[in-house]
């Protein structure tokens, strides 16, 4: 990944406005923002100064992955990071400087089977600095992606498209939900790693069929041992990443010819999707995008069955309903070019089944670009 001059410019301007000399972060999501590197085990620390100097402190085991042209100072440690962080602070001349740091609640996408999170202990490792909370600044920075970041996210979406094509081709009657999910998940890794220069690719996929799909509006997804049956709706949800840039994608497949009721639901979902997409452009209130989708479903008689917001920020995170822009009825956010979020109208009947179609979209200077422009017709989703 090349050095992201635009990201450094934005950080520099934000630090000047906030009266900060530097920003120090340890959450992997924020280390990625500052350096372009997505830590593996969560022990890395990134520091960026107002003069655009970038330091990255990493475990020795991650040195090879982290050794790139995006940082000025790469410092590795074997066990505890304290001495390495002090070395980096000395190189950056931070003694007595005002340094912003992350604080408060956070959702962190999983980068490994176990992760180390510094939490408040990061402040004790920044000896000699005057510390100021910077979580609001970091949230604003993550809301608008640079062209380089959009390119990296686009690779993650293209990998996911291949995985959906391969996984959906293997869907069949009698396959367990868990088996179906595995068919979608495997290509995220096997095709994703090495794809267009991607170093690390991973993801989570869950399939919910029949009545289980009617309960897929909840806070988390779960594949079960249930076998897929004729006439089932199979809602397939994917969160995947390529080098730390995350997708949020859902497709719902019909097993066999569509019933009249199923076709009516699909038609409403795609009409709501199109209404939302047509609303997206710079300057528009995020709540208006939610309203466009919600009004269509309400007019079709499905208002009560749309049980969540229309979307939230995507890219640096997969599932964070506070990530900006929040595409929700009560959102006060306003769209800007470079913002990326999901559009996910859904209809759920717990005694029948559910349909959700979730795309990743980017706001452009003139409108929107759908980064997951595949399987976008009902005919594409019948198996």
VENMO-V599560 format. One record per pair of residues at least 24 apart in sequence whose C-alpha atoms are under 6 Angstrom apart, sorted by sequence separation. I is the first residue (numbers start at 1). J is the second residue. D is the distance in Angstrom with one decimal. If there is no record, write none. Layout:
# VENMO-V599560
I,J,D + I,J,D
This chain:
# VENMO-V599560
23,47,5.6 + 163,187,5.1 + 181,205,5.5 + 209,233,5.5 + 231,255,5.0 + 272,296,5.3 + 339,363,5.4 + 23,48,5.4 + 163,188,5.9 + 181,206,5.2 + 209,234,4.2 + 230,255,5.6 + 231,256,5.6 + 338,363,5.5 + 22,48,5.5 + 181,207,5.3 + 208,234,5.6 + 314,340,5.7 + 337,363,4.8 + 22,49,4.0 + 208,235,5.2 + 313,340,5.9 + 314,341,4.7 + 337,364,4.8 + 21,49,5.8 + 22,50,5.5 + 207,235,5.7 + 313,341,4.2 + 337,365,5.4 + 21,50,5.2 + 207,236,4.5 + 312,341,5.3 + 177,207,5.3 + 206,236,5.7 + 312,342,5.9 + 99,130,5.9 + 100,131,5.8 + 206,237,5.3 + 311,342,4.9 + 96,128,5.6 + 97,129,5.2 + 98,130,4.6 + 99,131,5.0 + 100,132,4.7 + 101,133,5.2 + 102,134,5.5 + 103,135,5.9 + 205,237,5.6 + 311,343,5.0 + 95,128,4.9 + 96,129,4.9 + 97,130,5.9 + 98,131,5.8 + 100,133,5.4 + 101,134,5.1 + 102,135,4.9 + 159,192,5.6 + 205,238,4.5 + 310,343,5.5 + 311,344,6.0 + 95,129,5.4 + 100,134,4.9 + 204,238,5.7 + 310,344,5.2 + 204,239,5.3 + 310,345,5.7 + 203,239,5.5 + 203,240,3.7 + 290,327,5.5 + 12,50,5.1 + 202,240,5.7 + 290,328,5.4 + 202,241,5.7 + 201,241,5.7 + 287,327,5.7 + 306,346,5.5 + 201,242,4.5 + 286,327,5.0 + 287,328,5.3 + 306,347,5.1 + 200,242,5.9 + 287,329,5.0 + 305,347,5.0 + 82,125,5.9 + 200,243,5.1 + 305,348,5.2 + 287,331,5.3 + 178,223,5.3 + 177,223,5.4 + 178,224,5.8 + 177,224,5.6 + 286,333,5.6 + 177,225,5.9 + 286,334,5.4 + 176,225,5.5 + 177,226,5.9 + 285,334,4.4 + 176,226,5.4 + 284,334,5.7 + 176,227,4.2 + 283,334,5.9 + 284,335,5.5 + 175,227,5.4 + 176,228,5.9 + 283,335,5.3 + 174,227,5.1 + 175,228,5.6 + 282,335,5.1 + 174,228,5.2 + 282,336,4.6 + 173,228,5.3 + 282,337,5.7 + 173,229,5.3 + 3,70,4.2 + 246,315,4.7 + 245,315,5.1 + 248,318,5.7 + 40,111,5.5 + 245,316,5.5 + 246,317,5.7 + 247,318,5.8 + 40,112,6.0 + 246,318,5.2 + 42,115,5.3 + 43,116,5.8 + 41,115,4.8 + 42,116,4.8 + 42,117,6.0 + 21,97,5.9 + 23,99,5.3 + 25,101,5.9 + 21,98,5.2 + 22,99,4.8 + 23,100,4.5 + 24,101,5.3 + 20,98,5.2 + 21,99,5.8 + 23,101,5.9 + 20,99,5.8 + 239,318,6.0 + 156,241,5.7 + 156,242,4.9 + 281,367,4.1 + 280,367,5.7 + 280,368,6.0 + 153,245,5.2 + 252,355,5.7 + 251,357,5.2 + 250,357,5.3 + 250,358,4.6 + 249,358,4.9 + 249,359,5.5 + 256,383,5.8 + 253,381,4.7 + 254,382,4.8 + 255,383,5.1 + 253,382,5.7 + 254,383,6.0 + 214,348,4.6 + 214,349,4.9 + 215,350,5.7 + 214,350,4.3 + 211,350,5.8 + 214,353,3.9 + 211,351,5.8 + 213,353,5.0 + 214,354,4.0 + 211,352,5.4 + 213,354,4.8 + 211,353,4.6 + 210,353,5.3 + 143,324,5.2 + 145,338,5.1 + 144,338,4.9 + 144,339,4.5 + 143,339,5.8 + 38,244,5.2
